[in-house]
Amino acid sequence: MEKQALTTAARCARDWVDELDKNKKRPEAFHKMLKEMSQQVLDSDAETLAFTLTDLVDKTEKAESNTAYGKAFSNFEEKLVRFSDALRQYAIDNDLDFIPAIKMDKSQRINVVHFSAVEAAQEGIRAAREIPAGAIRYTFDEKHRLWGVVGFISGMRLRTWPMVVAITIILAFALGYLVVAVLLLLASISAPSLNTILGFVASLFVGYIVVRLLRSYDRFMTTRITLAHDVLASISAPQSVVVMKPNGNEAPTLEVITASATCPVCEGEIRLRRPHFKCSHEVIGACRNNPTEHCFTFDYVTRLGWPITEAARRHVRLERKR
């Protein structure tokens, strides 16, 4: 591979991490190692392209497999793929033609990552200079950011047979629930006692929860987007959305997206959340500084958002008059 492509990709990764740091997004162990790797590629004029964990950390205690650096290094290839959209966006904004790519070699006693470069494909991402007036652009910070146990959701195909099995289980559960609820109701009427009454009340509560879940699922099948519940995300992770993406004649795919933007009103960080007011949007972007007034739509296809609160619209009108 040409040195120019490798050095461009390394510069893209290094400057992207610096940009995160400048925007007060605390770099993780993965980001720090990526920056160190990229800097070594640049310093060696793209001659050094293979790295072990000890090459990327500054202290011996960080080189253990059970540390944050060790865990991030063992999943380095997968982590870089998750941030590929954010890297592509940075490359497009700064006229860089390549972004980094990593291949992990686990065949030896010590894991080795190999640095390479791939072209920064532009489809699906608008450059900063191409954002329409009055709109904001979201950055897809990291994909698949869910708690490990439920991480399989992202990338899962909604195939016919698994759906049939799931619906069958739901119907069987619903039938069993109705039988139990009716028996508890009859018992409460014929031989009322504290236990039977509490059991019937508990069955009503369970039924309420199940109905809400079924309604949420039905709505998701229509809107194709929903906010991931907090219990599904890592503690430090920002709010994510689950999107159903069509694949032509193939089964649709579930994709988990974490996105953010910069508020044009106050320069704060916009995060995804549920609307706190009556509107047709399933998910909106709300500024962390003023989440009730600085609100924008969220379009995961165009990656754009438009003001939907009066304060945000007023700011856009004033900016246009200047």
N, C-alpha and C positions, 0 to 999 in steps of 0.2 A: 504494500500500500504506500502511496506517495506520502512523503514527509509533510507536505503542505496540508493534506487532509488530516493527518494525525495531530499536527500542532494546532490546527483550527479547532478540532474537536476538544483538545486539551484546554485551549484558551476559553472555549465556550463553557466547559464544566467549571473551571476555576472562577471565572467571572460571574457565573450563575450563583455559585455558593456565596461569593462576596456580596452579590445583590440581595440574597436572602438575609445575610447578616446586617446589611445596611437598612433593610426594611424591618429590622428587629424581630425576624423569625429565627429563633435560636437554632443554629445548625446541630444536627444529630451526629452521632458517631459516623454514620454512613457519609454524610456530607463532608465531614472533616477529612476522612480517608480519601474521598473522591478528589478533594482539593489538593491534598498532598500528592496523590498519584498524578494528577494533571500537571502539577508544578514540576515533578520529576521528569515527566515526559518533555515538557518545555525546556527544562534546564539541560537535558541530554540531547536536545535537537531530534527528538523522536527516536533515539537509539535504545532507550530503556523502556520496554513495553510489558515486561513480566514482573509481577510483584507478589510477595508473600505478606502476611500480616505484619511481621516485624519491620518490613520496609516502610510501612505506612503509619506507625505509631512512634511517639517520642519517648515512651517509658516502657520498661520491661513488663510492669504489672498489667499494662493494657493489652499485651500480646497473648494473654490466656484466652482459651476458647470460651470460657464461661463469662467473660466480661462483655460489656455493651459493644466494644469494638470487635471482639471475637465473633459474637453472634451476627453483627452486621456484616462482617467480612464473609462469613460462611454463606450468607444470602445476598452477596453483593450483586450478582447478575440479575436476580429477581427484583431487587430494590431499584436498580437502575432502570429496568423496564417500567416499573411503576411511575417513575418520574420522567419518562420519555416525553410526555406531552408538554410538561413545564420546560424541559430543555429545548424542545422544538420551538416553543413560543419564544424563548429567549434568543435562540439562534435566528429566527425569522425577524425579530425586532432589531437585531444588531447586524443583519446582513452577513451572517455566518452560514456557510454551506454544509457544515458537518457537525454532528453531535457525537459524543462518545458511545462506544459499545463495549461490553465486557463479556468475556468467556471464562468461565471458571473451570479449572482443571483439578479434579479431585482424585486423579488416578495415582498420584504419588503420595508419599508419607505426609508431605506438607502441601496444603492447598495453595494453588497459584492462580492469580487472575491475570488475564492477558488483555491489554488495552488495544482497542482498534477504533475505527471511525465509520460512521454510516451517514448517508446524506440526510439532511434535515428536510423531510417531506413537508410540503406546505399545505396540503389539503386539510380542510377543516379548521384552519387557524388563520385569523386575520392579523396582519401586522398592525402595530400600534398606530401607524400613520393612516391606516385604512378604516379605523373605527368611525362609524357615523357620528355626526355631531349630536350631542345629547345622550349618547349611549355610553355604557361602561362595558369593559371586556373582562370576562372571568378567566382566571388562570386555573387550570386543572392541576392542583398541587400534587396529589398522589392518588393513584387508583388502587383499589382493592384494600383500602385501609379499614379493615374490620378486625374485631377480636379474633384471635387465632382459631377458636373452635368453630366460628361461623364464617370464616374467611372463604370457604368453598362457595358461598353464594355468588361471589363475583366470578363471572366467566361461565356460570352454570347455564346449560341449555334447557329450555322449557319444552322437552320432548313429550310426545303424545302419551306413551305408556306410563311414565312417572306421574304425569298429570292425572291419568285415569286412576292409578293406584291411590294418589293423594285424595282425589274426590271420593273414592270408595270408602277410604278410612274416615273422612269427614262425615259422610252420610251415615256410616255405621255408628260413629260416635254420637251424632245428632239423634239417631233412633234410640240408642241406649240411654242418652240423657233424658229424652222425653218419657221413656218408660219409668226411669228412676224418679223424675219430677212428679209424674202422675201418682205413683205409689206413695210418695211422701205427702202429696196433697190429700189423698184419700185417708192416709194414716192420721194426718193432722185433723181431719174432719171427724173421723169415726172414733179415734182414741187420742185426743189432743194431749200432748206432753211437751215439756221444754225441748227434749231432744228432737222430736219429730218436727216441731215448729222451726227450730234452728236449722235442721237439715233442709227443710223446704226453702227457707230464706237463703241458705247457702246455695242451693240449686238454682234459685232465681239469679243470684249474683254471677254464678258460673255461666249461666245461659246468656246473661247480659254481655259478659266479656267475649264469649264465643261469637255472638251476633255482631259485636263491634269488629272483631277480627275478620269475619266473613265479609262485612260491608267494606272494610278497608281493602281486602283482597280484590273484591269486585271493582272497587274504584280504581285500584292500581292497574287492573287489566284494561280499564278504559283509558286512563290518563297516561299510563306507561311510565310514571315517575312517582316516587314516594320518598319521604325523608326516612333515613335509617334510624331506628330507635336507638336511644343513647346506650342501652345495655348491650348493643351489638358492637359498639365502637370501643377502641382502646381509650383508656382514661385521658391520655394526652392528645387524642386525635380530635380535630375539628369535626363538625357535623358533616355527614356524608349523605348522598342520595343514592337510591337504587333505581336504575333506569332499565327499561326493557327495550333492547335494540333489535330491530328487524334484521333478518339475514336473507332477504329474498324469499326463495321457496323453502329454505331451511328453517328449523325451529329458532325462535327468537332467543337472544342471549341476555342474561342479567348482568349488568355492569355497575360496579360501585364507584362513585366519583366524589372526590373531595375538591371543592372549588372555592376560590376567594377572589376578591377584587379590591381596588382602592376606591374609597368613597370620594367622588368629585366635590362634595360639599365641604368636608372637613379633613380629608386625607386619612381618615381612619380605615380600618380593615373591615371589609364586608364579608360576612359569613352567611351560609345558607341556614334557613330556619322556616318554620311554619308561619303563615300569615297570622298576625294578631288582630286582623280586621277582616270584615266580610269581603271576599273577593273570589274570583274564579281560579286563582293560582294555587297550585298544590304546594309549591316551594317558592320562596322569595329570597332575595339577598338583603340583609339588614346590617347597617353599620354598627360596629360594636360600641362606638362612642354615643350614638343616639339611635337605637334600634327601632324606635317608634316613629321617627320622622324621616330618617334617611333610608328609604326602602326602594328596591328596584326589582324588576322581574328577573327571572332566570331561565334562559333558553339554552339547554345543553347541546343543541344541534349547532346553532350559530355562535355559541359562547358569549352572547351579548345580553345586556340587561338595560331596561328603560325605566325611568323614574315613575313611581306609582303613588307617591305621597306628595302633598302640596309643597312641602319644604324642598324636596328634591326637584320638583318641576320648576319651582320659582328660581332655584339656582341655575337650572339649565337655561331658562328664559333670560336671566341676567347675563349669563356668559355669552349667549348669542347676540345680545345687544352691544356688547363691548367690541 
